[in-house]
Amino acid sequence: LYPTGGGTGLIGMWKAFAELAQLGWLDSDRRPRMIACQAAGCAPIVTAFEAGARFAEPFPNPVTAASGLRVPAAVGDFMILDAVRESGGAAIAASEDRLLWWAQRASALEGISICPEAGACIAALEQMAARAAVTPDERIVIFNTGAAQKYVEVIRTELPELTTPVDWNRLNAL
């Protein structure tokens, strides 16, 4: 699952898999499904994919906190759509509340700092699981193309309140 704004990352990965296959460096000819993940507030690739279109129309009035997904017209739209379709993949839009929620949850639960763009990928995976488009035995890769530090104004993690002062002497003794 790849957060897709301009799409050059997804296009590059698809090309790399083709080259690895030509070199015989893959265990099989089977390449991964490419899933283009976008924010619902700016989803030109998703709109084109769902319409079966070859090219994406510019998305009017794009709105999302995920600045890397706020690309209303991808230069390589047809290459993104080709890669997604050739791979048997999909293009999925995540709602703003779910992509931000997942970005916060990853930090709170797993201790990893992810950007809202990667939150969109987790939200897309959530949608895929809900409609059985992914199975528990599949290997899934989610790309985190940024860091939460770029988004301090939108990602707020509720940290537990310290009710007991930290005993630094005890910690230093460990």
C-alpha positions as CSV (number, residue, x, y, z in Angstrom):
1,L,0.0,0.0,0.0
2,Y,1.5,3.3,-1.1
3,P,0.4,6.8,-0.3
4,T,-0.2,8.3,-3.8
5,G,0.0,12.0,-4.5
6,G,2.1,12.5,-7.5
7,G,2.6,8.8,-7.8
8,T,6.3,8.7,-8.7
9,G,7.1,6.3,-5.8
10,L,4.4,3.8,-6.9
11,I,5.5,4.1,-10.6
12,G,9.2,3.5,-9.6
13,M,8.4,0.5,-7.5
14,W,6.4,-1.1,-10.3
15,K,9.2,-0.5,-12.8
16,A,11.7,-1.9,-10.3
17,F,9.7,-5.1,-9.9
18,A,9.6,-5.5,-13.7
19,E,13.3,-5.1,-14.0
20,L,14.0,-7.5,-11.2
21,A,11.8,-10.1,-12.9
22,Q,13.6,-9.5,-16.2
23,L,16.9,-10.1,-14.4
24,G,15.6,-13.3,-12.9
25,W,16.1,-12.0,-9.4
26,L,12.5,-12.7,-8.2
27,D,11.5,-16.2,-7.0
28,S,8.5,-16.1,-9.3
29,D,7.0,-14.0,-12.0
30,R,4.3,-12.9,-9.6
31,R,4.6,-9.3,-8.6
32,P,2.8,-7.6,-5.7
33,R,-0.5,-5.9,-6.0
34,M,-0.1,-2.2,-6.1
35,I,-2.5,-0.3,-3.9
36,A,-2.7,3.5,-4.5
37,C,-3.9,5.1,-1.3
38,Q,-5.3,8.6,-1.4
39,A,-7.2,11.0,0.9
40,A,-10.9,11.3,0.1
41,G,-10.4,15.1,0.0
42,C,-8.0,14.7,-2.9
43,A,-8.6,11.4,-4.8
44,P,-8.1,11.9,-8.6
45,I,-6.5,8.5,-9.1
46,V,-9.3,6.7,-7.1
47,T,-11.9,8.5,-9.1
48,A,-10.3,7.6,-12.4
49,F,-9.7,4.0,-11.3
50,E,-13.3,3.5,-10.2
51,A,-14.5,5.0,-13.5
52,G,-12.3,2.8,-15.6
53,A,-10.6,5.9,-17.1
54,R,-7.2,5.9,-18.6
55,F,-6.4,9.4,-17.3
56,A,-7.4,11.2,-14.1
57,E,-9.2,14.5,-14.2
58,P,-7.8,17.3,-11.9
59,F,-9.5,17.0,-8.5
60,P,-11.4,20.2,-7.7
61,N,-10.7,22.0,-4.3
62,P,-8.4,19.4,-2.7
63,V,-8.5,19.4,1.1
64,T,-6.5,17.1,3.3
65,A,-4.0,17.5,6.2
66,A,-1.8,15.0,4.4
67,S,0.1,17.4,2.2
68,G,1.9,14.6,0.3
69,L,-1.6,13.5,-0.9
70,R,-2.8,17.0,-1.8
71,V,-1.9,16.6,-5.5
72,P,-5.0,17.4,-7.6
73,A,-3.3,16.4,-10.9
74,A,-0.6,13.7,-11.0
75,V,1.8,14.1,-14.0
76,G,2.0,10.3,-14.3
77,D,-1.6,9.5,-13.7
78,F,-1.9,7.0,-16.6
79,M,1.3,5.2,-15.4
80,I,-0.1,4.9,-11.9
81,L,-3.4,3.6,-13.2
82,D,-1.6,1.1,-15.5
83,A,0.5,-0.2,-12.6
84,V,-2.5,-0.6,-10.3
85,R,-4.5,-2.4,-13.0
86,E,-1.7,-4.6,-14.3
87,S,-0.9,-5.7,-10.8
88,G,-4.5,-6.6,-9.9
89,G,-4.4,-3.8,-7.3
90,A,-6.7,-1.1,-6.3
91,A,-7.0,2.6,-5.6
92,I,-8.6,3.4,-2.3
93,A,-9.6,6.7,-0.7
94,A,-9.4,7.1,3.1
95,S,-11.5,9.6,5.0
96,E,-9.7,12.4,6.7
97,D,-10.8,11.3,10.2
98,R,-9.6,7.7,9.6
99,L,-6.2,8.6,8.1
100,L,-5.5,11.0,11.1
101,W,-6.9,8.5,13.6
102,W,-4.5,5.8,12.3
103,A,-1.5,8.1,12.2
104,Q,-2.2,8.8,15.9
105,R,-2.9,5.2,16.8
106,A,0.3,3.9,15.3
107,S,2.2,6.3,17.5
108,A,0.2,5.5,20.6
109,L,0.1,1.7,20.2
110,E,3.2,0.8,18.3
111,G,5.5,3.7,19.2
112,I,6.2,4.5,15.5
113,S,6.0,8.0,14.1
114,I,4.0,7.9,10.9
115,C,2.7,10.6,8.7
116,P,-0.9,11.1,7.8
117,E,-0.1,9.7,4.3
118,A,0.8,6.4,5.9
119,G,-2.3,6.7,8.0
120,A,-4.3,6.7,4.7
121,C,-2.6,3.4,3.8
122,I,-3.7,1.8,7.1
123,A,-7.2,3.1,6.6
124,A,-7.2,1.7,3.1
125,L,-6.1,-1.7,4.5
126,E,-8.9,-1.5,7.0
127,Q,-11.3,-1.0,4.1
128,M,-9.8,-4.0,2.2
129,A,-10.1,-6.2,5.3
130,A,-13.7,-5.2,5.8
131,R,-14.6,-6.4,2.3
132,A,-12.3,-9.5,2.4
133,A,-10.0,-8.1,-0.3
134,V,-7.0,-9.2,1.8
135,T,-6.4,-12.4,3.7
136,P,-4.6,-12.9,7.0
137,D,-1.9,-15.0,5.3
138,E,-0.9,-12.3,2.8
139,R,2.3,-10.3,3.3
140,I,1.5,-6.6,3.3
141,V,3.9,-3.7,3.1
142,I,2.7,-0.2,4.0
143,F,5.0,2.6,3.0
144,N,5.5,5.5,5.5
145,T,6.8,8.2,3.2
146,G,7.1,10.9,5.9
147,A,7.2,11.5,9.6
148,A,4.7,12.8,12.2
149,Q,7.2,15.5,13.2
150,K,6.1,17.4,10.0
151,Y,2.5,17.4,11.2
152,V,2.6,18.5,14.8
153,E,-0.4,20.8,14.2
154,V,-2.6,17.8,13.1
155,I,-1.3,14.8,15.0
156,R,-1.8,15.0,18.7
157,T,-1.2,11.9,20.7
158,E,-2.8,11.7,24.1
159,L,0.0,10.8,26.4
160,P,-0.8,9.4,29.9
161,E,-0.6,11.9,32.7
162,L,2.1,11.2,35.2
163,T,0.5,10.9,38.5
164,T,3.6,9.8,40.4
165,P,6.8,11.8,40.1
166,V,9.6,10.0,38.3
167,D,12.2,8.5,40.7
168,W,15.3,9.3,38.7
169,N,17.6,7.7,41.2
170,R,15.8,4.4,40.9
171,L,15.9,4.6,37.1
172,N,19.6,5.4,37.1
173,A,20.3,2.4,39.3
174,L,18.9,0.0,36.7
